[in-house]
Amino acid sequence: MMKILCYGYGNPGRSDDGLGLSFVKKIEDLNLQGVNTEVAFQLNVEDSELVSHYNLVVFIDASENEIDGFRISQIEPAKVITFTTHAMSPASVMAFCSEIYNKNPPAYLLEIQGFDWEFKEGLSEPARKNLQNALDYTVQFIKKQMT
């Protein structure tokens, strides 16, 4: 059976920056067979070990970009592994996964457009709509990958 990881990250104390974590909660509520979840405030080098155990990985994050609600794009491992002590990119996690564990599962970044980045909890109404649209799309995407 195919094993899929949905990994949401962000800060729920910064309003729409919590979109990745909110997405994962909704995926968990659906109880999709073969789909596991993880959440964190930021990605770390240790995540490369986690993703090495999956056949497919979807990273989910809030985006400040004008992307018409949400965007999903395939991630290629970063050719140059760069990161700071503050945060890592999904491409860097995948590069470490390839380098250290010799695993290269297909990986995607799901960006969900946010609007409010203030220090408060809870999503803005437009972000909630984007979250639901991204969830609907991603569930179909995951089901297609399982066949």
C-alpha positions in Angstrom: 0.0 0.0 0.0 1.1 3.5 -0.8 2.1 5.6 2.1 1.5 9.4 1.9 2.6 12.1 4.3 0.8 15.4 4.6 3.2 17.7 6.5 1.7 21.1 7.5 3.9 23.8 9.0 3.4 27.4 10.2 2.5 29.4 13.2 -1.1 29.4 14.3 -0.4 32.4 16.5 0.0 34.5 13.4 -3.5 34.1 12.0 -3.4 32.8 8.4 0.2 31.5 8.9 -1.6 28.6 10.6 -3.1 27.4 7.3 -0.7 24.4 7.0 -1.7 23.2 10.5 -5.4 23.7 9.9 -5.2 21.8 6.6 -3.6 18.8 8.4 -6.3 18.8 11.0 -9.0 18.6 8.2 -7.1 15.8 6.5 -6.9 13.9 9.8 -10.6 14.3 10.2 -11.1 12.5 6.9 -9.2 9.5 8.1 -7.9 8.6 4.6 -6.3 5.2 4.5 -2.6 5.3 3.8 -2.3 9.0 4.7 -0.3 10.1 7.7 0.2 13.6 9.0 2.8 15.7 10.7 2.8 19.4 11.9 5.5 21.7 13.0 6.2 25.4 13.3 9.1 25.0 10.8 10.9 22.4 8.9 14.1 20.9 10.2 16.9 18.6 8.9 15.5 15.8 11.0 12.4 15.8 8.8 14.5 14.2 6.1 14.4 10.9 8.0 10.7 11.1 8.5 10.0 11.7 4.7 12.3 8.8 3.8 9.6 6.4 5.0 6.9 7.6 2.5 6.1 7.0 -1.1 4.8 10.6 -1.6 5.1 13.7 0.5 2.9 16.9 0.4 4.2 19.9 2.4 1.5 22.4 3.2 2.2 26.1 4.0 0.5 29.5 4.0 1.5 31.8 1.2 1.5 35.6 0.9 1.8 35.3 -2.9 -1.1 36.2 -5.2 -1.8 32.6 -6.3 -5.6 32.5 -6.9 -6.3 30.7 -3.6 -3.9 27.8 -3.7 -1.1 26.3 -5.8 0.4 22.8 -5.8 3.8 22.3 -7.4 6.3 19.4 -7.5 9.5 19.9 -5.4 12.9 18.9 -6.7 15.6 18.4 -4.1 17.7 21.6 -3.8 21.0 21.3 -5.7 22.7 23.4 -3.0 21.6 22.6 0.5 21.1 25.9 2.2 19.2 26.5 5.4 19.5 28.7 8.4 18.9 27.9 12.1 15.5 29.5 11.7 13.9 27.5 8.9 14.5 25.0 6.1 12.7 24.8 2.7 10.9 21.6 1.6 13.5 21.4 -1.2 16.3 21.3 1.3 14.5 18.6 3.4 14.2 16.5 0.2 17.8 17.1 -0.7 18.9 15.7 2.7 16.5 12.8 2.3 18.2 11.9 -1.0 21.7 12.5 0.3 21.5 10.8 3.7 18.9 8.1 3.1 19.2 7.6 -0.6 15.4 8.0 -0.9 13.6 10.3 -3.4 9.9 10.1 -2.9 7.9 12.5 -5.1 7.2 15.6 -3.1 4.8 18.5 -3.6 4.4 21.9 -2.0 0.8 23.0 -1.5 0.7 26.8 -0.9 -2.5 28.2 0.4 -3.0 31.9 0.1 -3.4 33.8 3.3 -4.3 37.4 4.0 -3.9 38.2 7.7 -0.5 37.8 9.4 -1.3 39.6 12.7 -0.4 38.1 16.1 -3.7 36.4 16.8 -5.2 32.9 16.5 -7.8 32.0 13.9 -8.0 32.2 10.1 -9.4 35.0 8.1 -12.6 34.2 6.2 -10.9 34.4 2.7 -8.2 32.0 4.0 -10.8 29.6 5.2 -12.3 29.5 1.7 -8.9 28.9 0.2 -8.3 26.2 2.7 -11.5 24.3 1.8 -10.8 24.6 -2.0 -7.2 23.4 -1.4 -8.5 20.5 0.7 -11.1 19.4 -1.9 -8.4 19.5 -4.7 -5.8 17.7 -2.6 -8.1 14.9 -1.5 -8.8 14.1 -5.2 -5.0 14.4 -5.9 -4.2 11.9 -3.2 -6.9 9.5 -4.3 -5.5 9.6 -7.8 -2.0 8.9 -6.5 -3.4 5.8 -4.6 -4.7 4.2 -7.8 
